[in-house]
Amino acid sequence: MEALPILVCFAVKEEAQLFEQILKIRPRARVLITGIGKKNAETAIIKALQRLRPAMVISSGFAGGLNPDLASGTIVFDRVDAEMETELLASGGFGAKFHCAERIATTGMEKYALRKATGADAVEMESQAIGAIC
């Protein structure tokens, strides 16, 4: 089993592109493309953890905005250690509540209903599954 400092999970390669450029300069992590949705994320992380032993797993990527007070492009995060939280806040990040949905919320009305029902700031589809397995 390969020891690894950080495994960073993205649903699709488009989400990972910028991060992979950074890794060419500072190769401290490995990227895992999980595929979209809970089932794909579960399958991918289980397979990865059979061959890798990361010290930290990060679920990252694009999320749908639910909180109208947050501008598009805002870095949102949840469940990080104190050091990472300090760095994310200093970078303009926002400690957010996420809702893990079964499908993509595509309309403004769907997002409004999710915000009202869950109180979440953002919606995505993979991190809950990845976190549960880790």
N, CA, C and O atoms as CSV, one atom per row, in Angstrom:
chain,resi,resn,atom,element,x,y,z
A,1,MET,N,N,0.844,-1.177,0.000
A,1,MET,CA,C,0.000,0.000,0.000
A,1,MET,C,C,0.892,1.243,0.000
A,1,MET,O,O,1.849,1.335,0.769
A,2,GLU,N,N,0.570,2.172,-0.852
A,2,GLU,CA,C,1.371,3.389,-0.999
A,2,GLU,C,C,0.933,4.464,-0.003
A,2,GLU,O,O,-0.240,4.835,0.050
A,3,ALA,N,N,1.898,4.964,0.791
A,3,ALA,CA,C,1.616,6.077,1.701
A,3,ALA,C,C,1.575,7.364,0.880
A,3,ALA,O,O,2.343,7.534,-0.067
A,4,LEU,N,N,0.690,8.248,1.246
A,4,LEU,CA,C,0.448,9.461,0.465
A,4,LEU,C,C,0.007,10.567,1.408
A,4,LEU,O,O,-0.842,10.328,2.267
A,5,PRO,N,N,0.563,11.791,1.274
A,5,PRO,CA,C,0.123,12.858,2.183
A,5,PRO,C,C,-1.341,13.244,2.002
A,5,PRO,O,O,-2.092,13.316,2.975
A,6,ILE,N,N,-1.752,13.495,0.748
A,6,ILE,CA,C,-3.102,14.011,0.518
A,6,ILE,C,C,-3.688,13.394,-0.748
A,6,ILE,O,O,-3.012,13.298,-1.773
A,7,LEU,N,N,-4.936,12.982,-0.669
A,7,LEU,CA,C,-5.697,12.537,-1.834
A,7,LEU,C,C,-6.820,13.547,-2.022
A,7,LEU,O,O,-7.627,13.756,-1.116
A,8,VAL,N,N,-6.875,14.174,-3.192
A,8,VAL,CA,C,-7.886,15.186,-3.477
A,8,VAL,C,C,-8.845,14.627,-4.523
A,8,VAL,O,O,-8.441,14.279,-5.632
A,9,CYS,N,N,-10.119,14.545,-4.152
A,9,CYS,CA,C,-11.146,13.957,-5.009
A,9,CYS,C,C,-11.946,15.038,-5.733
A,9,CYS,O,O,-12.368,16.029,-5.136
A,10,PHE,N,N,-12.141,14.824,-7.016
A,10,PHE,CA,C,-12.977,15.681,-7.854
A,10,PHE,C,C,-13.931,14.774,-8.606
A,10,PHE,O,O,-13.573,13.640,-8.926
A,11,ALA,N,N,-15.128,15.241,-8.894
A,11,ALA,CA,C,-16.081,14.429,-9.645
A,11,ALA,C,C,-15.658,14.285,-11.103
A,11,ALA,O,O,-15.739,13.192,-11.664
A,12,VAL,N,N,-15.214,15.365,-11.717
A,12,VAL,CA,C,-14.864,15.342,-13.142
A,12,VAL,C,C,-13.516,16.022,-13.373
A,12,VAL,O,O,-13.081,16.851,-12.574
A,13,LYS,N,N,-12.867,15.661,-14.474
A,13,LYS,CA,C,-11.521,16.170,-14.754
A,13,LYS,C,C,-11.488,17.689,-14.905
A,13,LYS,O,O,-10.476,18.314,-14.588
A,14,GLU,N,N,-12.572,18.292,-15.381
A,14,GLU,CA,C,-12.600,19.747,-15.548
A,14,GLU,C,C,-12.430,20.464,-14.206
A,14,GLU,O,O,-11.835,21.540,-14.143
A,15,GLU,N,N,-12.950,19.869,-13.149
A,15,GLU,CA,C,-12.793,20.461,-11.818
A,15,GLU,C,C,-11.344,20.381,-11.335
A,15,GLU,O,O,-10.892,21.239,-10.577
A,16,ALA,N,N,-10.628,19.366,-11.769
A,16,ALA,CA,C,-9.274,19.099,-11.281
A,16,ALA,C,C,-8.182,19.815,-12.062
A,16,ALA,O,O,-7.040,19.853,-11.604
A,17,GLN,N,N,-8.486,20.381,-13.213
A,17,GLN,CA,C,-7.457,20.905,-14.110
A,17,GLN,C,C,-6.507,21.905,-13.459
A,17,GLN,O,O,-5.291,21.750,-13.576
A,18,LEU,N,N,-7.016,22.909,-12.788
A,18,LEU,CA,C,-6.146,23.912,-12.164
A,18,LEU,C,C,-5.303,23.286,-11.067
A,18,LEU,O,O,-4.113,23.579,-10.949
A,19,PHE,N,N,-5.915,22.428,-10.266
A,19,PHE,CA,C,-5.183,21.784,-9.180
A,19,PHE,C,C,-4.050,20.914,-9.731
A,19,PHE,O,O,-2.963,20.882,-9.154
A,20,GLU,N,N,-4.290,20.221,-10.824
A,20,GLU,CA,C,-3.241,19.389,-11.426
A,20,GLU,C,C,-2.072,20.227,-11.918
A,20,GLU,O,O,-0.932,19.763,-11.893
A,21,GLN,N,N,-2.330,21.454,-12.366
A,21,GLN,CA,C,-1.242,22.352,-12.755
A,21,GLN,C,C,-0.371,22.707,-11.550
A,21,GLN,O,O,0.853,22.774,-11.659
A,22,ILE,N,N,-1.003,22.931,-10.415
A,22,ILE,CA,C,-0.269,23.238,-9.186
A,22,ILE,C,C,0.583,22.040,-8.767
A,22,ILE,O,O,1.706,22.213,-8.293
A,23,LEU,N,N,0.058,20.840,-8.937
A,23,LEU,CA,C,0.791,19.631,-8.557
A,23,LEU,C,C,2.063,19.422,-9.369
A,23,LEU,O,O,2.993,18.763,-8.903
A,24,LYS,N,N,2.113,19.968,-10.563
A,24,LYS,CA,C,3.335,19.860,-11.365
A,24,LYS,C,C,4.476,20.612,-10.699
A,24,LYS,O,O,5.643,20.253,-10.861
A,25,ILE,N,N,4.138,21.656,-9.950
A,25,ILE,CA,C,5.130,22.470,-9.251
A,25,ILE,C,C,5.374,21.927,-7.841
A,25,ILE,O,O,6.518,21.850,-7.393
A,26,ARG,N,N,4.307,21.554,-7.147
A,26,ARG,CA,C,4.394,21.085,-5.761
A,26,ARG,C,C,3.654,19.748,-5.634
A,26,ARG,O,O,2.488,19.720,-5.240
A,27,PRO,N,N,4.327,18.646,-5.966
A,27,PRO,CA,C,3.649,17.338,-6.002
A,27,PRO,C,C,3.480,16.688,-4.621
A,27,PRO,O,O,4.146,15.699,-4.317
A,28,ARG,N,N,2.606,17.234,-3.801
A,28,ARG,CA,C,2.359,16.683,-2.463
A,28,ARG,C,C,1.079,15.875,-2.373
A,28,ARG,O,O,0.757,15.333,-1.316
A,29,ALA,N,N,0.355,15.790,-3.461
A,29,ALA,CA,C,-0.955,15.148,-3.410
A,29,ALA,C,C,-1.185,14.346,-4.684
A,29,ALA,O,O,-0.441,14.456,-5.659
A,30,ARG,N,N,-2.216,13.555,-4.645
A,30,ARG,CA,C,-2.672,12.827,-5.828
A,30,ARG,C,C,-4.133,13.174,-6.054
A,30,ARG,O,O,-4.894,13.367,-5.105
A,31,VAL,N,N,-4.511,13.250,-7.312
A,31,VAL,CA,C,-5.892,13.547,-7.694
A,31,VAL,C,C,-6.614,12.246,-7.995
A,31,VAL,O,O,-6.061,11.336,-8.614
A,32,LEU,N,N,-7.867,12.176,-7.543
A,32,LEU,CA,C,-8.754,11.064,-7.866
A,32,LEU,C,C,-10.003,11.646,-8.519
A,32,LEU,O,O,-10.692,12.472,-7.920
A,33,ILE,N,N,-10.293,11.218,-9.741
A,33,ILE,CA,C,-11.531,11.598,-10.418
A,33,ILE,C,C,-12.540,10.499,-10.090
A,33,ILE,O,O,-12.350,9.341,-10.462
A,34,THR,N,N,-13.607,10.868,-9.396
A,34,THR,CA,C,-14.560,9.867,-8.892
A,34,THR,C,C,-15.708,9.577,-9.845
A,34,THR,O,O,-16.281,8.488,-9.809
A,35,GLY,N,N,-16.047,10.532,-10.691
A,35,GLY,CA,C,-17.285,10.445,-11.443
A,35,GLY,C,C,-18.363,11.173,-10.664
A,35,GLY,O,O,-18.206,11.439,-9.472
A,36,ILE,N,N,-19.448,11.490,-11.329
A,36,ILE,CA,C,-20.518,12.287,-10.728
A,36,ILE,C,C,-21.448,11.407,-9.900
A,36,ILE,O,O,-21.838,10.321,-10.329
A,37,GLY,N,N,-21.797,11.888,-8.714
A,37,GLY,CA,C,-22.803,11.234,-7.886
A,37,GLY,C,C,-22.254,10.317,-6.802
A,37,GLY,O,O,-21.087,9.924,-6.807
A,38,LYS,N,N,-23.142,9.998,-5.879
A,38,LYS,CA,C,-22.798,9.219,-4.688
A,38,LYS,C,C,-22.219,7.853,-5.032
A,38,LYS,O,O,-21.162,7.487,-4.517
A,39,LYS,N,N,-22.881,7.102,-5.882
A,39,LYS,CA,C,-22.444,5.738,-6.197
A,39,LYS,C,C,-21.062,5.734,-6.837
A,39,LYS,O,O,-20.207,4.932,-6.461
A,40,ASN,N,N,-20.837,6.619,-7.798
A,40,ASN,CA,C,-19.518,6.708,-8.426
A,40,ASN,C,C,-18.444,7.101,-7.413
A,40,ASN,O,O,-17.342,6.553,-7.425
A,41,ALA,N,N,-18.769,8.046,-6.541
A,41,ALA,CA,C,-17.810,8.480,-5.528
A,41,ALA,C,C,-17.475,7.338,-4.568
A,41,ALA,O,O,-16.311,7.141,-4.220
A,42,GLU,N,N,-18.485,6.592,-4.143
A,42,GLU,CA,C,-18.245,5.447,-3.247
A,42,GLU,C,C,-17.325,4.413,-3.900
A,42,GLU,O,O,-16.354,3.964,-3.291
A,43,THR,N,N,-17.634,4.046,-5.127
A,43,THR,CA,C,-16.839,3.039,-5.834
A,43,THR,C,C,-15.395,3.498,-5.996
A,43,THR,O,O,-14.464,2.735,-5.735
A,44,ALA,N,N,-15.208,4.742,-6.425
A,44,ALA,CA,C,-13.866,5.269,-6.675
A,44,ALA,C,C,-13.039,5.373,-5.395
A,44,ALA,O,O,-11.863,5.010,-5.394
A,45,ILE,N,N,-13.632,5.860,-4.309
A,45,ILE,CA,C,-12.845,6.032,-3.079
A,45,ILE,C,C,-12.518,4.683,-2.459
A,45,ILE,O,O,-11.433,4.515,-1.902
A,46,ILE,N,N,-13.419,3.726,-2.538
A,46,ILE,CA,C,-13.124,2.379,-2.015
A,46,ILE,C,C,-11.952,1.771,-2.777
A,46,ILE,O,O,-11.033,1.234,-2.159
A,47,LYS,N,N,-11.966,1.844,-4.096
A,47,LYS,CA,C,-10.856,1.310,-4.905
A,47,LYS,C,C,-9.548,2.031,-4.583
A,47,LYS,O,O,-8.504,1.393,-4.444
A,48,ALA,N,N,-9.603,3.347,-4.466
A,48,ALA,CA,C,-8.385,4.118,-4.177
A,48,ALA,C,C,-7.808,3.751,-2.824
A,48,ALA,O,O,-6.592,3.615,-2.687
A,49,LEU,N,N,-8.665,3.588,-1.816
A,49,LEU,CA,C,-8.175,3.287,-0.469
A,49,LEU,C,C,-7.671,1.849,-0.333
A,49,LEU,O,O,-7.035,1.510,0.665
A,50,GLN,N,N,-7.945,1.017,-1.308
A,50,GLN,CA,C,-7.387,-0.339,-1.317
A,50,GLN,C,C,-5.915,-0.319,-1.702
A,50,GLN,O,O,-5.179,-1.244,-1.359
A,51,ARG,N,N,-5.470,0.723,-2.410
A,51,ARG,CA,C,-4.078,0.782,-2.839
A,51,ARG,C,C,-3.299,1.977,-2.279
A,51,ARG,O,O,-2.071,2.010,-2.362
A,52,LEU,N,N,-4.002,2.948,-1.717
A,52,LEU,CA,C,-3.357,4.151,-1.184
A,52,LEU,C,C,-3.665,4.301,0.298
A,52,LEU,O,O,-4.722,3.882,0.770
A,53,ARG,N,N,-2.735,4.900,1.022
A,53,ARG,CA,C,-2.963,5.217,2.431
A,53,ARG,C,C,-2.712,6.715,2.630
A,53,ARG,O,O,-1.641,7.106,3.094
A,54,PRO,N,N,-3.698,7.558,2.279
A,54,PRO,CA,C,-3.500,9.000,2.429
A,54,PRO,C,C,-3.637,9.438,3.889
A,54,PRO,O,O,-4.430,8.881,4.648
A,55,ALA,N,N,-2.850,10.443,4.262
A,55,ALA,CA,C,-2.973,11.029,5.589
A,55,ALA,C,C,-4.212,11.917,5.661
A,55,ALA,O,O,-4.776,12.136,6.733
A,56,MET,N,N,-4.624,12.426,4.493
A,56,MET,CA,C,-5.791,13.308,4.430
A,56,MET,C,C,-6.500,13.085,3.101
A,56,MET,O,O,-5.856,12.886,2.072
A,57,VAL,N,N,-7.829,13.118,3.129
A,57,VAL,CA,C,-8.635,13.045,1.910
A,57,VAL,C,C,-9.480,14.313,1.843
A,57,VAL,O,O,-10.143,14.687,2.810
A,58,ILE,N,N,-9.444,14.961,0.689
A,58,ILE,CA,C,-10.209,16.179,0.472
A,58,ILE,C,C,-11.172,15.941,-0.680
A,58,ILE,O,O,-10.774,15.460,-1.741
A,59,SER,N,N,-12.428,16.274,-0.473
A,59,SER,CA,C,-13.414,16.274,-1.554
A,59,SER,C,C,-13.520,17.709,-2.033
A,59,SER,O,O,-13.837,18.607,-1.253
A,60,SER,N,N,-13.259,17.926,-3.306
A,60,SER,CA,C,-13.193,19.280,-3.828
A,60,SER,C,C,-13.928,19.370,-5.166
A,60,SER,O,O,-14.256,18.351,-5.773
A,61,GLY,N,N,-14.176,20.572,-5.607
A,61,GLY,CA,C,-14.798,20.761,-6.908
A,61,GLY,C,C,-15.806,21.888,-6.893
A,61,GLY,O,O,-15.816,22.730,-5.995
A,62,PHE,N,N,-16.652,21.885,-7.904
A,62,PHE,CA,C,-17.668,22.912,-8.032
A,62,PHE,C,C,-18.902,22.517,-7.233
A,62,PHE,O,O,-19.261,21.342,-7.158
A,63,ALA,N,N,-19.540,23.508,-6.644
A,63,ALA,CA,C,-20.788,23.277,-5.909
A,63,ALA,C,C,-21.812,24.281,-6.411
A,63,ALA,O,O,-21.460,25.365,-6.876
A,64,GLY,N,N,-23.064,23.916,-6.314
A,64,GLY,CA,C,-24.128,24.837,-6.674
A,64,GLY,C,C,-24.406,25.770,-5.515
A,64,GLY,O,O,-24.530,25.332,-4.371
A,65,GLY,N,N,-24.503,27.048,-5.807
A,65,GLY,CA,C,-24.771,28.020,-4.764
A,65,GLY,C,C,-26.234,28.024,-4.354
A,65,GLY,O,O,-27.126,28.063,-5.201
A,66,LEU,N,N,-26.472,27.983,-3.057
A,66,LEU,CA,C,-27.825,28.078,-2.515
A,66,LEU,C,C,-28.026,29.362,-1.722
A,66,LEU,O,O,-29.137,29.890,-1.664
A,67,ASN,N,N,-26.965,29.863,-1.115
A,67,ASN,CA,C,-27.034,31.058,-0.288
A,67,ASN,C,C,-26.911,32.292,-1.188
A,67,ASN,O,O,-25.856,32.516,-1.780
A,68,PRO,N,N,-27.970,33.087,-1.298
A,68,PRO,CA,C,-27.918,34.249,-2.205
A,68,PRO,C,C,-26.924,35.323,-1.753
A,68,PRO,O,O,-26.604,36.219,-2.535
A,69,ASP,N,N,-26.433,35.257,-0.526
A,69,ASP,CA,C,-25.460,36.239,-0.049
A,69,ASP,C,C,-24.036,35.921,-0.499
A,69,ASP,O,O,-23.138,36.746,-0.335
A,70,LEU,N,N,-23.822,34.730,-1.065
A,70,LEU,CA,C,-22.481,34.344,-1.516
A,70,LEU,C,C,-22.364,34.561,-3.021
A,70,LEU,O,O,-23.193,34.092,-3.801
A,71,ALA,N,N,-21.317,35.280,-3.407
A,71,ALA,CA,C,-21.088,35.548,-4.824
A,71,ALA,C,C,-20.589,34.295,-5.537
A,71,ALA,O,O,-19.947,33.437,-4.931
A,72,SER,N,N,-20.890,34.203,-6.818
A,72,SER,CA,C,-20.361,33.121,-7.641
A,72,SER,C,C,-18.843,33.135,-7.557
A,72,SER,O,O,-18.226,34.198,-7.615
A,73,GLY,N,N,-18.244,31.969,-7.423
A,73,GLY,CA,C,-16.790,31.876,-7.327
A,73,GLY,C,C,-16.257,31.902,-5.904
A,73,GLY,O,O,-15.051,31.770,-5.700
A,74,THR,N,N,-17.129,32.069,-4.919
A,74,THR,CA,C,-16.696,32.066,-3.518
A,74,THR,C,C,-16.176,30.681,-3.152
A,74,THR,O,O,-16.788,29.671,-3.499
A,75,ILE,N,N,-15.061,30.638,-2.461
A,75,ILE,CA,C,-14.534,29.368,-1.954
A,75,ILE,C,C,-15.322,29.032,-0.699
A,75,ILE,O,O,-15.337,29.802,0.261
A,76,VAL,N,N,-15.978,27.876,-0.714
A,76,VAL,CA,C,-16.742,27.419,0.448
A,76,VAL,C,C,-16.136,26.120,0.952
A,76,VAL,O,O,-15.609,25.328,0.171
A,77,PHE,N,N,-16.213,25.905,2.255
A,77,PHE,CA,C,-15.609,24.716,2.846
A,77,PHE,C,C,-16.375,24.287,4.079
A,77,PHE,O,O,-17.133,25.054,4.672
A,78,ASP,N,N,-16.150,23.031,4.447
A,78,ASP,CA,C,-16.768,22.438,5.630
A,78,ASP,C,C,-15.830,21.347,6.136
A,78,ASP,O,O,-15.090,20.758,5.349
A,79,ARG,N,N,-15.850,21.075,7.420
A,79,ARG,CA,C,-15.098,19.975,8.039
A,79,ARG,C,C,-13.610,19.996,7.715
A,79,ARG,O,O,-13.090,19.064,7.101
A,80,VAL,N,N,-12.938,21.040,8.121
A,80,VAL,CA,C,-11.491,21.136,7.943
A,80,VAL,C,C,-10.850,21.352,9.309
A,80,VAL,O,O,-11.511,21.778,10.256
A,81,ASP,N,N,-9.550,21.051,9.400
A,81,ASP,CA,C,-8.862,21.281,10.668
A,81,ASP,C,C,-8.608,22.781,10.855
A,81,ASP,O,O,-8.778,23.569,9.925
A,82,ALA,N,N,-8.205,23.158,12.051
A,82,ALA,CA,C,-8.069,24.578,12.404
A,82,ALA,C,C,-7.060,25.299,11.520
A,82,ALA,O,O,-7.298,26.437,11.115
A,83,GLU,N,N,-5.941,24.657,11.217
A,83,GLU,CA,C,-4.918,25.293,10.377
A,83,GLU,C,C,-5.444,25.553,8.968
A,83,GLU,O,O,-5.241,26.633,8.413
A,84,MET,N,N,-6.111,24.573,8.399
A,84,MET,CA,C,-6.658,24.745,7.057
A,84,MET,C,C,-7.770,25.792,7.056
A,84,MET,O,O,-7.881,26.582,6.118
A,85,GLU,N,N,-8.590,25.796,8.102
A,85,GLU,CA,C,-9.658,26.797,8.190
A,85,GLU,C,C,-9.078,28.203,8.197
A,85,GLU,O,O,-9.585,29.088,7.508
A,86,THR,N,N,-8.017,28.414,8.971
A,86,THR,CA,C,-7.371,29.724,9.030
A,86,THR,C,C,-6.893,30.151,7.651
A,86,THR,O,O,-7.084,31.301,7.255
A,87,GLU,N,N,-6.270,29.227,6.917
A,87,GLU,CA,C,-5.770,29.541,5.577
A,87,GLU,C,C,-6.918,29.822,4.603
A,87,GLU,O,O,-6.838,30.749,3.796
A,88,LEU,N,N,-7.973,29.027,4.681
A,88,LEU,CA,C,-9.105,29.240,3.778
A,88,LEU,C,C,-9.807,30.571,4.064
A,88,LEU,O,O,-10.175,31.289,3.135
A,89,LEU,N,N,-9.989,30.894,5.324
A,89,LEU,CA,C,-10.609,32.176,5.676
A,89,LEU,C,C,-9.748,33.346,5.211
A,89,LEU,O,O,-10.265,34.344,4.709
A,90,ALA,N,N,-8.417,33.217,5.381
A,90,ALA,CA,C,-7.503,34.277,4.948
A,90,ALA,C,C,-7.530,34.450,3.429
A,90,ALA,O,O,-7.221,35.527,2.920
A,91,SER,N,N,-7.898,33.394,2.709
A,91,SER,CA,C,-7.990,33.449,1.245
A,91,SER,C,C,-9.356,33.925,0.768
A,91,SER,O,O,-9.627,33.936,-0.433
A,92,GLY,N,N,-10.216,34.320,1.704
A,92,GLY,CA,C,-11.543,34.791,1.335
A,92,GLY,C,C,-12.589,33.704,1.333
A,92,GLY,O,O,-13.704,33.918,0.859
A,93,GLY,N,N,-12.247,32.530,1.860
A,93,GLY,CA,C,-13.189,31.427,1.921
A,93,GLY,C,C,-14.280,31.655,2.951
A,93,GLY,O,O,-14.187,32.547,3.794
A,94,PHE,N,N,-15.314,30.834,2.868
A,94,PHE,CA,C,-16.485,30.950,3.733
A,94,PHE,C,C,-16.822,29.571,4.287
A,94,PHE,O,O,-17.016,28.624,3.526
A,95,GLY,N,N,-16.890,29.458,5.609
A,95,GLY,CA,C,-17.322,28.212,6.246
A,95,GLY,C,C,-18.793,27.996,5.951
A,95,GLY,O,O,-19.635,28.779,6.390
A,96,ALA,N,N,-19.110,26.955,5.222
A,96,ALA,CA,C,-20.461,26.778,4.687
A,96,ALA,C,C,-21.076,25.457,5.130
A,96,ALA,O,O,-20.380,24.518,5.517
A,97,LYS,N,N,-22.387,25.418,5.062
A,97,LYS,CA,C,-23.130,24.176,5.253
A,97,LYS,C,C,-23.450,23.630,3.863
A,97,LYS,O,O,-23.967,24.345,3.004
A,98,PHE,N,N,-23.135,22.350,3.659
A,98,PHE,CA,C,-23.379,21.714,2.369
A,98,PHE,C,C,-24.560,20.764,2.454
A,98,PHE,O,O,-24.837,20.174,3.498
A,99,HIS,N,N,-25.243,20.633,1.334
A,99,HIS,CA,C,-26.268,19.603,1.179
A,99,HIS,C,C,-25.788,18.678,0.070
A,99,HIS,O,O,-25.442,19.137,-1.019
A,100,CYS,N,N,-25.766,17.379,0.342
A,100,CYS,CA,C,-25.369,16.397,-0.654
A,100,CYS,C,C,-26.630,15.852,-1.320
A,100,CYS,O,O,-27.406,15.128,-0.697
A,101,ALA,N,N,-26.828,16.202,-2.578
A,101,ALA,CA,C,-28.051,15.863,-3.300
A,101,ALA,C,C,-27.881,14.596,-4.130
A,101,ALA,O,O,-26.763,14.182,-4.438
A,102,GLU,N,N,-28.990,14.002,-4.478
A,102,GLU,CA,C,-28.993,12.797,-5.315
A,102,GLU,C,C,-28.855,13.132,-6.797
A,102,GLU,O,O,-28.441,12.288,-7.592
A,103,ARG,N,N,-29.204,14.368,-7.169
A,103,ARG,CA,C,-29.114,14.773,-8.568
A,103,ARG,C,C,-28.768,16.258,-8.632
A,103,ARG,O,O,-28.848,16.975,-7.634
A,104,ILE,N,N,-28.386,16.699,-9.816
A,104,ILE,CA,C,-28.006,18.093,-10.017
A,104,ILE,C,C,-29.243,18.983,-9.917
A,104,ILE,O,O,-30.268,18.715,-10.544
A,105,ALA,N,N,-29.131,20.041,-9.123
A,105,ALA,CA,C,-30.196,21.053,-9.033
A,105,ALA,C,C,-29.932,22.054,-10.151
A,105,ALA,O,O,-28.907,22.736,-10.154
A,106,THR,N,N,-30.858,22.137,-11.096
A,106,THR,CA,C,-30.584,22.931,-12.295
A,106,THR,C,C,-31.307,24.275,-12.356
A,106,THR,O,O,-30.842,25.196,-13.028
A,107,THR,N,N,-32.421,24.394,-11.673
A,107,THR,CA,C,-33.182,25.647,-11.788
A,107,THR,C,C,-33.064,26.471,-10.506
A,107,THR,O,O,-32.737,25.962,-9.434
A,108,GLY,N,N,-33.340,27.748,-10.662
A,108,GLY,CA,C,-33.362,28.628,-9.504
A,108,GLY,C,C,-34.387,28.188,-8.467
A,108,GLY,O,O,-34.142,28.289,-7.265
A,109,MET,N,N,-35.522,27.707,-8.926
A,109,MET,CA,C,-36.568,27.243,-8.006
A,109,MET,C,C,-36.110,26.013,-7.213
A,109,MET,O,O,-36.390,25.907,-6.019
A,110,GLU,N,N,-35.413,25.093,-7.865
A,110,GLU,CA,C,-34.903,23.921,-7.160
A,110,GLU,C,C,-33.901,24.336,-6.088
A,110,GLU,O,O,-33.926,23.831,-4.966
A,111,LYS,N,N,-33.025,25.256,-6.449
A,111,LYS,CA,C,-32.019,25.719,-5.498
A,111,LYS,C,C,-32.664,26.486,-4.349
A,111,LYS,O,O,-32.246,26.345,-3.200
A,112,TYR,N,N,-33.661,27.283,-4.644
A,112,TYR,CA,C,-34.397,28.002,-3.599
A,112,TYR,C,C,-35.051,27.009,-2.638
A,112,TYR,O,O,-34.982,27.186,-1.421
A,113,ALA,N,N,-35.681,25.972,-3.178
A,113,ALA,CA,C,-36.344,24.964,-2.349
A,113,ALA,C,C,-35.334,24.203,-1.493
A,113,ALA,O,O,-35.611,23.909,-0.330
A,114,LEU,N,N,-34.184,23.887,-2.044
A,114,LEU,CA,C,-33.142,23.200,-1.263
A,114,LEU,C,C,-32.636,24.093,-0.130
A,114,LEU,O,O,-32.442,23.631,0.994
A,115,ARG,N,N,-32.427,25.353,-0.430
A,115,ARG,CA,C,-31.963,26.293,0.607
A,115,ARG,C,C,-32.993,26.368,1.732
A,115,ARG,O,O,-32.639,26.320,2.910
A,116,LYS,N,N,-34.258,26.485,1.364
A,116,LYS,CA,C,-35.328,26.602,2.356
A,116,LYS,C,C,-35.460,25.315,3.183
A,116,LYS,O,O,-35.659,25.374,4.396
A,117,ALA,N,N,-35.349,24.166,2.534
A,117,ALA,CA,C,-35.542,22.878,3.216
A,117,ALA,C,C,-34.352,22.473,4.079
A,117,ALA,O,O,-34.526,21.832,5.115
A,118,THR,N,N,-33.130,22.847,3.654
A,118,THR,CA,C,-31.935,22.342,4.344
A,118,THR,C,C,-31.155,23.412,5.096
A,118,THR,O,O,-30.400,23.090,6.014
A,119,GLY,N,N,-31.322,24.670,4.727
A,119,GLY,CA,C,-30.516,25.738,5.312
A,119,GLY,C,C,-29.088,25.731,4.798
A,119,GLY,O,O,-28.239,26.461,5.311
A,120,ALA,N,N,-28.814,24.909,3.785
A,120,ALA,CA,C,-27.458,24.789,3.257
A,120,ALA,C,C,-27.068,26.007,2.425
A,120,ALA,O,O,-27.914,26.692,1.851
A,121,ASP,N,N,-25.757,26.254,2.379
A,121,ASP,CA,C,-25.197,27.342,1.580
A,121,ASP,C,C,-24.840,26.882,0.171
A,121,ASP,O,O,-24.806,27.682,-0.765
A,122,ALA,N,N,-24.575,25.582,0.032
A,122,ALA,CA,C,-24.147,25.037,-1.255
A,122,ALA,C,C,-24.638,23.601,-1.385
A,122,ALA,O,O,-24.915,22.928,-0.393
A,123,VAL,N,N,-24.739,23.148,-2.633
A,123,VAL,CA,C,-25.189,21.786,-2.910
A,123,VAL,C,C,-24.175,21.100,-3.821
A,123,VAL,O,O,-23.657,21.704,-4.760
A,124,GLU,N,N,-23.903,19.840,-3.531
A,124,GLU,CA,C,-23.027,19.025,-4.369
A,124,GLU,C,C,-23.456,17.572,-4.211
A,124,GLU,O,O,-24.462,17.302,-3.555
A,125,MET,N,N,-22.723,16.634,-4.792
A,125,MET,CA,C,-23.239,15.276,-4.854
A,125,MET,C,C,-22.297,14.170,-4.370
A,125,MET,O,O,-22.706,13.010,-4.327
A,126,GLU,N,N,-21.067,14.486,-4.008
A,126,GLU,CA,C,-20.109,13.411,-3.719
A,126,GLU,C,C,-19.507,13.413,-2.312
A,126,GLU,O,O,-19.177,12.347,-1.793
A,127,SER,N,N,-19.356,14.564,-1.690
A,127,SER,CA,C,-18.548,14.638,-0.470
A,127,SER,C,C,-19.090,13.822,0.704
A,127,SER,O,O,-18.312,13.283,1.491
A,128,GLN,N,N,-20.377,13.730,0.826
A,128,GLN,CA,C,-20.953,12.943,1.930
A,128,GLN,C,C,-20.553,11.471,1.818
A,128,GLN,O,O,-20.205,10.840,2.816
A,129,ALA,N,N,-20.605,10.931,0.603
A,129,ALA,CA,C,-20.224,9.531,0.381
A,129,ALA,C,C,-18.740,9.321,0.656
A,129,ALA,O,O,-18.354,8.333,1.281
A,130,ILE,N,N,-17.922,10.236,0.197
A,130,ILE,CA,C,-16.471,10.136,0.418
A,130,ILE,C,C,-16.167,10.235,1.909
A,130,ILE,O,O,-15.386,9.445,2.439
A,131,GLY,N,N,-16.778,11.197,2.581
A,131,GLY,CA,C,-16.565,11.363,4.024
A,131,GLY,C,C,-17.009,10.173,4.832
A,131,GLY,O,O,-16.334,9.795,5.790
A,132,ALA,N,N,-18.128,9.568,4.473
A,132,ALA,CA,C,-18.633,8.415,5.207
A,132,ALA,C,C,-17.679,7.224,5.108
A,132,ALA,O,O,-17.488,6.498,6.083
A,133,ILE,N,N,-17.089,7.026,3.950
A,133,ILE,CA,C,-16.174,5.909,3.765
A,133,ILE,C,C,-14.838,6.188,4.443
A,133,ILE,O,O,-14.229,5.284,5.014
A,134,CYS,N,N,-14.387,7.419,4.384
A,134,CYS,CA,C,-13.112,7.753,5.018
A,134,CYS,C,C,-13.222,7.706,6.527
A,134,CYS,O,O,-12.241,7.961,7.226
